[in-house]
Amino acid sequence: MPHKRKDLNITGSNLWYLVGLITSDGCLSSDGRHIDITSKDYELLEKIKMATGITNKIGSKYGFNKSHAFHIQIGNKNFYNFLLMVGLTQKKSLTLRSLNVSRKYFVDFLRGMIDGDGCIRRWIHPSNAMEQWNLRIYSGSGIFIKWLRHVMECMLNVKGKIYKETDRKWILKYGKMAAKEIAKQCYYDNCLGLSRKIKLAQECCTSHRGWSKSKTVCCGLS
């Protein structure tokens, strides 16, 4: 697996963040060359261009329900083939399986997944008025979401639960303590990412613990 893509100037943590984002909010075209990255946040695509040296124009697109979003289309056969080696495919939403993700940059890949198809949520518990948090990752592939839960447990020492909402929607959910641990490891200082989720992750990390032990975080990690 190539370590560096000189033609796109994408390396290390930025490369694997982009892989995570493409896994969640990207699309590999049928021509074997073009990759489309879609986001509702124009600012995120601008940050990606700045961090990776991509010069492609940011365009607008509309979904089937007329929802508006922005996208970048990258045309590069080497990068396309690299994504195939990772395990991505065309029409990947329902066919994703396990991926060949770099262990060193797994947290960057995961941050890309969370920024694309994830949610960091805060609310006040109605009975005890305590601040609560959870983190969710959505996928259309049950095989992929089970693989992701396993890798996160092995590498981040966190335990999550999987919920099947429909045949095409699976949810991997983490409670407050596990969400804090994921946020701490994935959203480190000066990382590339979606600004509003970086802010939420930082707030989650500094939130009151509420208790000293958790069944969802191994070895008493904070």
KOLMARSE-577798 format. One record per residue (C-alpha): residue in one letter; x, y, z. Coordinates in steps of 0.5 Angstrom, whole numbers, padded with zeros to 4 digits, always signed. Layout:
// residues N
AXYZ ...
***
This chain:
// residues 222
M+0000+0000+0000 P+0003+0007-0002 H+0005+0011+0004 K+0005+0018+0000 R+0001+0020-0006 K+0005+0026-0009 D+0001+0028-0015 L-0005+0029-0010 N+0000+0031-0004 I-0004+0027+0001 T+0000+0024+0006 G-0001+0021+0013 S-0007+0023+0018 N-0010+0027+0012 L-0010+0022+0007 W-0013+0017+0012 Y-0018+0022+0015 L-0020+0023+0007 V-0021+0016+0007 G-0026+0016+0013 L-0030+0021+0010 I-0030+0018+0003 T-0032+0011+0006 S-0038+0015+0009 D-0040+0021+0005 G-0036+0019-0002 C-0037+0016-0008 L-0033+0012-0013 S-0035+0013-0020 S-0036+0007-0025 D-0030+0010-0030 G-0025+0008-0025 R-0022+0014-0024 H-0027+0019-0021 I-0028+0020-0013 D-0034+0025-0011 I-0034+0028-0004 T-0040+0031-0001 S-0042+0035+0005 K-0047+0040+0007 D-0041+0044+0010 Y-0038+0048+0005 E-0032+0050+0010 L-0030+0043+0011 L-0029+0042+0003 E-0025+0048+0003 K-0021+0046+0009 I-0020+0039+0006 K-0017+0043-0001 M-0012+0047+0004 A-0010+0041+0008 T-0009+0037+0001 G-0007+0041-0004 I-0013+0039-0008 T-0015+0045-0013 N-0021+0042-0016 K-0027+0047-0016 I-0033+0046-0010 G-0039+0045-0014 S-0047+0045-0011 K-0051+0038-0012 Y-0058+0037-0010 G-0061+0030-0007 F-0067+0026-0009 N-0071+0030-0004 K-0068+0037-0007 S-0063+0038-0001 H-0057+0042-0002 A-0050+0040-0001 F-0043+0041-0004 H-0038+0037-0007 I-0031+0036-0010 Q-0030+0031-0015 I-0023+0028-0016 G-0020+0025-0022 N-0014+0021-0021 K-0013+0013-0022 N-0008+0012-0017 F-0012+0015-0012 Y-0018+0011-0014 N-0014+0005-0014 F-0011+0006-0007 L-0018+0006-0005 L-0020+0000-0008 M-0014-0003-0004 V-0017-0001+0002 G-0023-0004+0001 L-0028+0001-0002 T-0032-0001-0008 Q-0037+0003-0013 K-0044+0003-0010 K-0041+0002-0003 S-0047+0004+0002 L-0050-0003+0002 T-0044-0007+0001 L-0038-0005+0005 R-0034-0010+0009 S-0028-0010+0013 L-0023-0005+0011 N-0015-0005+0010 V-0014+0001+0015 S-0007+0004+0017 R-0007+0002+0025 K-0003+0008+0026 Y-0008+0013+0023 F-0014+0009+0025 V-0017+0015+0029 D-0016+0020+0023 F-0020+0015+0019 L-0025+0014+0025 R-0026+0022+0025 G-0027+0022+0018 M-0033+0017+0019 I-0036+0021+0024 D-0035+0028+0021 G-0039+0024+0015 D-0044+0019+0018 G-0043+0020+0025 C-0047+0025+0030 I-0044+0027+0037 R-0050+0029+0041 R-0051+0033+0048 W-0058+0033+0052 I-0060+0034+0059 H-0063+0028+0063 P-0070+0029+0065 S-0070+0026+0071 N-0063+0028+0074 A-0062+0034+0070 M-0055+0031+0069 E-0051+0033+0062 Q-0051+0027+0058 W-0047+0025+0051 N-0047+0020+0046 L-0044+0018+0039 R-0047+0015+0034 I-0044+0012+0027 Y-0049+0010+0021 S-0048+0005+0016 G-0052+0002+0011 S-0048-0005+0012 G-0049-0009+0018 I-0042-0013+0016 F-0038-0006+0016 I-0041-0003+0022 K-0040-0010+0026 W-0033-0010+0024 L-0032-0002+0026 R-0035-0004+0033 H-0030-0010+0033 V-0024-0005+0031 M-0026+0001+0036 E-0026-0004+0042 C-0019-0007+0040 M-0016+0000+0039 L-0020+0005+0043 N-0022+0000+0049 V-0029+0002+0048 K-0035-0002+0048 G-0041+0000+0043 K-0048-0003+0042 I-0051-0004+0035 Y-0058-0003+0033 K-0062-0005+0026 E-0067+0001+0025 T-0068-0002+0018 D-0065-0007+0013 R-0061-0001+0010 K-0060+0003+0016 W-0055+0000+0022 I-0053+0005+0028 L-0047+0004+0032 K-0048+0008+0039 Y-0043+0009+0045 G-0045+0012+0051 K-0042+0018+0055 M-0036+0015+0058 A-0034+0012+0051 A-0036+0018+0047 K-0031+0022+0051 E-0026+0017+0050 I-0027+0017+0042 A-0027+0024+0042 K-0021+0025+0046 Q-0017+0020+0041 C-0020+0022+0035 Y-0021+0030+0036 Y-0014+0032+0038 D-0011+0039+0037 N-0010+0042+0030 C-0013+0036+0027 L-0017+0036+0020 G-0024+0036+0021 L-0031+0039+0021 S-0031+0045+0026 R-0038+0044+0029 K-0036+0037+0031 I-0029+0039+0033 K-0033+0044+0038 L-0038+0038+0040 A-0032+0033+0041 Q-0028+0038+0045 E-0034+0040+0050 C-0035+0033+0051 C-0028+0031+0053 T-0029+0037+0058 S-0036+0035+0061 H-0037+0032+0068 R-0036+0025+0068 G-0041+0023+0073 W-0038+0017+0076 S-0031+0014+0076 K-0032+0007+0073 S-0036+0005+0066 K-0037-0002+0063 T-0037+0002+0056 V-0029+0004+0057 C-0024-0002+0059 C-0019-0001+0064 G-0022+0005+0067 L-0020+0010+0062 S-0022+0017+0062 
***
